Structure formats: structure tokens, C-alpha cells
Amino acid sequence: MYLLLVVLNCPEPLCWQAAFLPSEITVIYRHSHAVRTISGLQKPTRDALCACCFKSLATQPAGRCGPCRRAFHIRCAKSVAKVRKKN
């Protein structure tokens, strides 16, 4: 449910279904936060979403990744770096 509501930004009538038609999956992905954030279609405003947790950048201090220019919360970027260092 979290994945459908937060990451995929699933429209309300679809999020309660147990299965989806191919056309419904297309609608879900087209409007998802993940696609908008990771594809670079997001405008760099304070309304933008963190590319890691998909929550508003206005809630915490944020920065941008150097090579890809995606926006992250500083705390999320530190968490990702910490996990990458362990692996």
C-alpha cells in the first residue's frame, strides 16, 4: 500500500485493487513520483520531491547530486552513502 500511495502516487480508485489491467499500470507509472523524480522531468523548485524518499524537499535541508542533478534531502543522501559504503 505504501508503495502504491507514496512512491507510485497511485490514483485513489486504483490503489485498492488487488490486480491491474495493463492500461491501469500505464496510468499508474505515468503519474508516479518515482518516474517524475528519477527521469529528470521534475523542475528544481521547493515543491520538488526527494529522489530517495519521495517526500517534499521543503521539509528538510536539501541538495543536488553532482552528476545527475537530482534533488535529495541531505539526510537521505547521507543514508544512501552510508549504505553504499557498507556494501
C-alpha positions as CSV (number, residue, x, y, z in Angstrom):
1,M,0.0,0.0,0.0
2,Y,2.9,2.4,0.9
3,L,4.5,1.8,-2.5
4,L,1.2,2.4,-4.4
5,L,0.4,5.6,-2.4
6,V,3.7,7.3,-1.8
7,V,6.2,6.1,-4.5
8,L,3.8,5.5,-7.3
9,N,1.3,8.2,-6.5
10,C,-1.5,5.8,-7.5
11,P,-4.9,7.4,-8.2
12,E,-7.4,6.7,-5.4
13,P,-9.8,4.3,-7.2
14,L,-6.8,2.1,-8.4
15,C,-4.9,1.9,-5.1
16,W,-7.4,-0.5,-3.5
17,Q,-7.4,-3.1,-6.4
18,A,-5.7,-6.5,-6.0
19,A,-4.7,-6.7,-9.7
20,F,-4.4,-4.2,-12.5
21,L,-5.0,-4.2,-16.2
22,P,-2.1,-3.2,-18.5
23,S,-3.8,0.1,-19.2
24,E,-4.1,0.8,-15.5
25,I,-0.5,0.1,-14.9
26,T,0.4,2.5,-17.6
27,V,-1.6,5.2,-15.9
28,I,-0.1,4.5,-12.5
29,Y,3.5,4.6,-13.9
30,R,2.9,7.7,-15.9
31,H,1.8,9.7,-12.9
32,S,4.2,8.2,-10.4
33,H,6.5,10.2,-8.2
34,A,9.3,7.8,-8.9
35,V,9.1,8.3,-12.7
36,R,8.9,12.1,-12.4
37,T,11.8,12.3,-9.9
38,I,14.2,9.9,-11.5
39,S,13.6,10.7,-15.1
40,G,14.6,14.3,-14.6
41,L,11.1,15.7,-15.5
42,Q,10.9,17.4,-12.2
43,K,11.5,21.1,-12.1
44,P,14.0,22.2,-9.4
45,T,11.6,24.0,-7.1
46,R,10.8,23.7,-3.4
47,D,7.7,21.7,-4.5
48,A,10.1,19.0,-5.8
49,L,10.4,15.6,-4.3
50,C,13.5,13.9,-2.8
51,A,14.8,11.2,-5.3
52,C,15.3,8.9,-2.3
53,C,12.2,9.1,-0.1
54,F,9.8,10.9,-2.5
55,K,8.8,13.4,0.2
56,S,8.7,17.2,-0.3
57,L,12.1,18.9,-0.3
58,A,10.6,21.7,1.7
59,T,10.5,19.6,4.9
60,Q,14.3,19.3,5.4
61,P,17.5,20.8,4.1
62,A,18.2,19.6,0.5
63,G,21.0,19.4,-2.0
64,R,21.6,18.1,-5.5
65,C,23.6,15.2,-6.8
66,G,26.6,16.4,-8.8
67,P,26.4,14.2,-11.9
68,C,22.7,13.7,-12.3
69,R,21.4,16.9,-10.7
70,R,18.6,15.1,-8.9
71,A,17.4,16.7,-5.6
72,F,17.9,14.8,-2.3
73,H,17.4,15.6,1.3
74,I,20.8,15.9,2.9
75,R,19.8,13.3,5.5
76,C,18.7,10.9,2.7
77,A,21.9,11.4,0.8
78,K,24.0,10.6,3.9
79,S,21.9,7.4,4.5
80,V,22.5,6.3,0.9
81,A,26.2,7.0,1.2
82,K,26.3,5.0,4.4
83,V,24.6,2.0,2.9
84,R,26.8,2.1,-0.2
85,K,29.9,2.2,2.0
86,K,28.9,-1.0,3.8
87,N,28.4,-2.8,0.5
